[in-house]
Every structure is written in C-alpha cells, then in structure tokens.
Amino acid sequence: MTVSLLEFVSQLLSSPVLAITVALVLGVVLVNGWTDAPNAIATCVSTKAMSPKAAILMAAVFNFLGVFVMTMVNASVAATIYKMVDFGGNSQEALVALCAALFAIVTWATAAWWFGIPTSESHALIAGISGAAIALHGGLEGINGAEWIKVVYGLGLSTILGFAFGWCTVKIVEMICKKMDRRKTLGFFKGGQVAGGAMMAFMHGAQDGQKFMGVFMLGIFLANGQADVNNFEIPIWLMVLCSAVMALGTSIGGYRIIKAVGMDMVKLETYQGFAADLAGAGCLLLSSVTGIPVSTTHTKTVAIMGVGAARRLSNVNWGVVKEMVLTWVLTFPGCGLIGFFMAKLFMWLF
C-alpha cells in the first residue's frame, strides 16, 4: 500500500490532525538534520578537505541518493521501525500517542544540540515511540520484541564493528603508505575525504531517512483510521521531502556537532579522516543491507575513536567521549520516559 502526492495533499488539507502529525514528523527530521546528519561530514570539514558550505551541499545530495537508492533496493530498515511497536486498536488514541512520541524526540534532541552533544535521533526515535506505545497499552504488550531485539543487535554492532573498522582501516592505510612521501599523498587523501564524506552522507540517508519515512507512513495511515496496515511502499515524493528537510536542518545548525565530533574528540590528520569515513560507511552499509537499524552518530563517532586510539589512547579526548556516551546511555530511559508521560498527557487532553 502507498499514498500518491495528490492523495496526501488532499488528505492534508482536509485533516487538521494529519497536518499536526506531519509537522511533528518533519520537525523530527529537521532536528535529525542539524544534530545527526553533520556527523557524516564532520571529518572532511575538520581536516579542511572541504568547506562547511560545500560539505553541507554534498551531504544534502547524497542523503537523498541514500534514501532513494537504499529504499528501492532494500526498505527493511523502514519496515523494522514501522513494526517495532503496536499502535493498533483505536486509531485516534494511537495517533495521539505517536504525536506525543514525536514531541518527546524533538524536545530531547534540541536540548542535546544546545549543549553541542551529538545525540542519536535513531535511539531517541526508538525510545520515544516505545514509551508512547507502553503508555497507550498500559504495559509491554505494545512492544514487538522480535523487531526490538534488532535494536540491541544494532547497538552492539555499531559499537564493536565501528571501533574495530576504524582501528583496522587506519592501520592498513598507514602500512600501505609507510614508505611514501606524506606530502605527495595529501592530494589523494583530500580527494578520499570528499569521497568518504559522500559515502557517509549516502549511508546516513539509507539508515536514518528510512527510519523517519517509516514513522511518516505510520502517521498517515493512523490519521486515515488505518491502524492495521502491515505492508506499504514508500513513495518517491516522500523521499524527496524528507531529504530536503534533513538538508535544511544540517545547514541551520550543523557546525556545532561538526566541531564536537570532528575537532574536539580527536585531532585528525587527512588520512585518518579518510579511514574514519571509510570505516563508518562500511559498518552502516552492512547494517542497512541486513535490515538492522543502527545510529549513524554512534557508528561514526566510535569509528573516529578507533582511528584515534590506533596511534595511542591519549590521542582521544576521553572527556568529550564520556559526555557523548553518557548522552547515549541516557537517551533510551530519558526519551522513553518523556514519550510515556507526554503520551499520557496528550491522551488525557485530547
């Protein structure tokens, strides 16, 4: 099942509830753009391989390509997010709970951005809708354990493989270039940084774009009173819309996160930035083709940690790492609780 652009516009004009839901979903996508998408281009900006404006433009293009190509090839990440919780039953109450979850995600992400901490909107999205589903059903019946376990797998995968890929990739690069004149390799690695940033932006779209489009489709179906849709097809107009809003978010507030990830955590040389991008993109590709939803923030930052630690552990600013890890740890209970209480409040008010 899918929704054409004309059908969507017609429904949007006639349904204030759908308009509010769409505004909240796009708000979450916008916040993802300024807090999550900048991780993809953090290294190529920090090593001065690209200017921030050029990198943001490149990220916008490749985010869209990632959304479009991966959704055409394998839309399993969107399906996983769509089926992770049960918003079935009363479609009106389910829609209210979903709106509450989206409000919680925007609140959490904006607070993290204000402090310059690269939080994971993937984790916030999962926690927020899970908390709202628990509030809706009054227990864990609203949680689909088979789909939720993929999140646990993704958390472990992005942490272990991201760090390991980063460590191994930079070691291989150093071994290959050991006897080369570093000045002669600078041009190659600058070009490699641009390609690596493009790959990361592509994979960010492939992962995060699918997650939010899955929630977008859920909101449309619930607003139309369809609480039992199990199979759907993501329309091209929705891919374009989500990519454009994500790019807008990156252009608004991305530099804070670029600084935290690409400059404050580890001081990277050009070849190290290339290795971090290659490692992060490889880990995200593996996750996307297997349908496991992972955090692009989590994956990219641990890949950078692995690259920095390959030289020596003191290369990594562990104080910044501690702040990031604490935010990641608090995201599940924090955003989950906000989603739960906001859902209870919204259901009581509406």
C-alpha positions in Angstrom: 0.0 0.0 0.0 1.2 3.5 -0.8 0.0 7.1 -0.9 0.3 9.3 -4.0 1.3 13.0 -3.7 -2.2 14.2 -4.8 -3.9 11.9 -2.2 -1.5 13.1 0.5 -2.1 16.8 -0.3 -5.9 16.3 -0.4 -5.8 14.5 3.0 -3.5 17.1 4.5 -5.9 20.0 3.5 -8.9 18.2 4.9 -7.5 16.8 8.1 -6.0 19.1 10.8 -4.9 16.0 12.8 -2.8 14.8 9.9 -1.4 18.3 9.4 -0.2 18.3 13.1 1.3 14.8 12.7 3.2 15.7 9.5 4.5 18.9 11.1 5.8 16.9 14.1 7.4 14.2 11.8 9.1 16.9 9.7 10.2 18.6 12.9 12.0 15.4 14.0 13.6 15.1 10.5 14.7 18.7 10.7 16.3 18.1 14.1 17.9 15.0 12.8 19.4 17.2 10.1 21.1 19.6 12.5 22.1 17.0 15.1 22.7 13.7 13.3 23.5 14.4 9.6 26.5 16.6 10.4 28.4 13.6 11.7 28.6 12.3 8.2 30.7 15.3 7.1 32.4 16.2 10.4 35.8 14.7 9.4 36.1 16.2 5.9 35.3 19.6 7.4 37.7 19.3 10.4 40.6 18.2 8.1 39.8 21.2 5.8 39.3 18.8 2.8 36.0 20.7 2.2 34.5 24.0 3.4 31.4 23.7 5.6 29.1 25.1 2.9 30.3 22.7 0.2 30.2 19.8 2.6 26.6 20.6 3.6 25.5 20.8 -0.1 27.2 17.5 -0.8 25.6 15.9 2.3 22.1 17.1 1.0 22.6 15.5 -2.4 24.0 12.2 -1.1 21.5 12.0 1.8 18.7 12.0 -0.9 20.6 9.4 -3.0 21.0 7.2 0.0 17.3 7.4 0.9 16.3 6.8 -2.8 18.7 4.0 -3.7 18.6 2.0 -0.5 14.8 2.3 -0.2 14.5 0.9 -3.8 17.0 -1.9 -3.1 16.1 -2.8 0.5 13.5 -1.0 2.6 13.8 -3.3 5.6 15.0 -0.6 8.0 11.8 1.4 7.4 9.8 -1.8 7.9 11.6 -2.6 11.1 10.8 0.8 12.6 7.2 0.7 11.4 6.6 -2.7 13.0 8.7 -2.1 16.2 5.7 -1.1 18.3 2.0 -1.8 18.1 -0.1 1.4 17.7 -3.1 -0.7 16.6 -6.6 -0.7 18.1 -8.1 2.8 18.5 -6.5 4.8 15.6 -7.4 8.1 17.3 -5.6 7.2 20.5 -2.7 5.7 18.6 -2.2 8.9 16.6 -2.2 11.0 19.8 0.4 8.7 21.3 2.5 8.9 18.1 2.4 12.7 18.2 3.4 12.7 21.8 6.4 10.4 21.0 7.5 12.8 18.2 7.2 15.8 20.5 9.4 14.0 23.1 12.1 13.3 20.4 12.2 16.9 19.3 12.5 18.1 22.9 15.3 15.6 23.7 17.3 16.3 20.6 17.0 20.1 20.8 18.3 20.0 24.4 21.3 17.8 23.4 22.1 20.1 20.4 22.0 23.2 22.7 24.9 21.7 24.7 26.7 20.6 21.5 26.4 16.9 22.2 25.8 14.6 19.2 22.9 12.7 20.4 21.4 9.8 18.4 18.0 10.6 16.9 17.7 6.9 15.9 17.9 5.9 19.6 15.6 8.8 20.6 13.1 7.8 17.9 13.0 4.1 19.1 12.8 5.1 22.8 10.1 7.8 22.2 7.7 5.6 20.2 8.3 2.7 22.6 7.5 4.8 25.6 4.3 6.1 23.9 3.3 2.5 22.9 3.7 1.4 26.5 1.5 4.3 27.7 -1.1 3.5 25.0 -1.4 -0.2 26.0 -0.7 0.2 29.7 2.1 -2.3 29.5 4.7 -4.1 27.3 2.0 -5.6 25.0 2.7 -2.7 22.6 6.3 -3.7 22.1 7.3 -6.1 19.3 10.2 -8.0 20.9 11.3 -9.6 17.6 11.8 -6.2 16.0 13.1 -4.5 19.1 15.9 -7.1 19.5 17.3 -5.8 16.2 18.0 -2.5 18.0 20.0 -4.3 20.6 22.0 -6.1 17.9 22.5 -2.7 16.2 23.8 -1.1 19.3 26.4 -3.8 19.8 27.2 -3.9 16.0 27.7 -0.2 15.7 29.9 0.0 18.8 32.2 -3.0 18.3 32.4 -3.0 14.5 32.6 0.8 14.2 35.6 0.9 16.6 37.2 -2.2 15.1 36.7 -1.0 11.5 38.2 2.4 12.4 41.3 0.9 14.1 41.9 -1.7 11.3 41.3 0.7 8.4 43.8 3.3 9.6 46.4 0.7 10.4 46.1 -0.7 6.9 46.3 2.8 5.4 49.5 3.5 7.5 51.0 0.2 6.4 50.4 0.8 2.7 51.7 4.4 2.8 54.6 3.8 5.3 57.3 4.4 2.8 55.6 7.2 0.8 56.3 10.9 0.9 53.4 12.2 3.0 53.2 15.5 1.0 52.6 13.5 -2.2 49.7 11.6 -0.6 48.0 14.7 0.7 46.0 15.3 -2.5 44.9 11.7 -2.7 43.6 11.7 0.9 41.9 15.0 0.5 40.0 13.6 -2.5 39.4 10.4 -0.5 38.0 12.6 2.3 35.5 14.1 -0.1 34.5 10.6 -1.3 34.4 9.3 2.3 32.1 12.2 3.3 29.8 11.5 0.4 29.7 7.8 1.3 28.8 8.6 4.9 26.1 11.0 3.8 24.7 8.4 1.5 24.6 5.8 4.2 23.1 8.3 6.7 20.2 8.7 4.2 20.0 5.0 3.8 19.7 4.4 7.5 18.0 7.5 9.1 15.9 8.5 6.1 14.2 5.1 6.1 13.5 5.3 9.9 11.7 8.6 9.6 9.8 7.7 6.5 8.5 4.6 8.2 7.1 6.8 11.0 5.7 9.2 8.4 3.8 6.4 6.7 2.5 5.2 10.1 1.2 8.7 10.9 -0.6 8.9 7.5 -2.3 5.6 8.0 -3.3 6.3 11.6 -4.7 9.7 10.6 -6.9 7.9 8.0 -8.1 5.4 10.6 -6.0 2.6 9.2 -4.4 1.0 12.2 -3.8 -2.4 10.7 -1.7 -1.7 7.6 1.2 -4.2 7.5 2.7 -3.8 4.1 3.5 -0.4 2.4 5.6 1.2 -0.3 7.4 4.4 0.3 6.6 7.0 -2.5 9.3 9.0 -4.2 7.7 12.3 -3.2 8.2 11.3 0.5 11.9 10.5 -0.2 12.4 14.0 -1.7 10.5 15.7 1.1 12.5 14.0 4.0 15.8 14.5 2.2 15.1 18.3 1.7 14.1 18.9 5.3 17.1 16.9 6.6 19.4 19.1 4.4 17.8 22.2 5.7 18.4 21.1 9.3 22.1 20.4 8.5 22.5 24.0 7.0 20.9 25.6 10.1 22.8 24.1 13.0 25.3 21.5 11.9 28.6 23.3 12.7 28.2 22.7 16.5 28.1 19.0 16.0 30.8 19.0 13.4 33.1 20.8 15.9 32.3 18.3 18.7 32.8 15.2 16.6 35.5 16.2 14.1 37.6 18.6 16.1 37.1 18.3 19.9 37.1 14.5 20.3 40.2 13.6 18.2 42.6 15.8 16.3 42.6 14.1 12.9 45.0 14.2 10.0 43.7 13.9 6.5 44.5 10.2 6.1 42.9 9.5 9.5 39.7 11.3 8.5 39.6 9.2 5.3 40.0 6.0 7.3 37.2 7.0 9.8 34.8 7.8 6.9 35.6 4.5 5.1 35.1 2.5 8.4 31.9 4.2 9.3 30.3 3.9 5.8 31.3 0.2 5.7 29.6 -0.5 9.0 26.5 1.4 8.0 26.3 -0.5 4.7 26.5 -3.8 6.5 23.7 -2.7 8.9 21.4 -1.4 6.1 21.6 -4.5 3.9 20.8 -6.7 6.9 17.9 -4.5 7.9 19.3 -3.7 11.4 18.6 -0.1 12.5 21.8 1.5 13.9 22.7 5.0 14.9 24.8 6.9 12.4 26.0 9.1 15.2 27.1 6.2 17.2 28.8 4.4 14.3 30.7 7.4 13.1 31.9 8.6 16.5 33.2 5.2 17.6 34.9 4.8 14.2 36.7 8.1 14.9 37.6 6.8 18.4 39.1 3.6 16.8 41.2 5.7 14.4 42.5 7.9 17.2 43.2 5.0 19.5 45.2 3.2 16.8 48.0 5.6 17.3 47.7 5.9 21.1 44.9 6.1 23.6 45.8 9.6 24.7 45.0 10.9 21.2 41.3 10.6 22.1 39.8 13.3 24.3 38.1 10.9 26.7 36.3 13.8 28.4 34.3 14.5 25.3 33.8 10.8 24.7 32.4 10.5 28.3 29.8 13.2 27.6 28.7 11.5 24.4 28.5 8.0 25.9 26.5 9.4 28.9 24.1 11.0 26.5 23.7 7.8 24.5 23.1 5.8 27.7 20.5 8.3 29.0 18.7 8.5 25.7 16.7 5.2 26.0 15.3 5.8 29.5 15.2 9.6 29.2 13.4 9.9 25.9 11.3 6.8 26.6 10.0 8.3 29.8 9.3 11.6 28.1 7.4 9.7 25.4 5.5 7.8 28.0 4.4 10.8 30.1 3.7 13.0 27.0 1.5 10.2 25.6 -0.4 10.0 28.9 -0.8 13.8 28.9 -1.8 14.1 25.3 -4.4 11.3 25.6 -5.8 13.0 28.7 -6.0 16.4 26.9 -7.4 15.1 23.6 
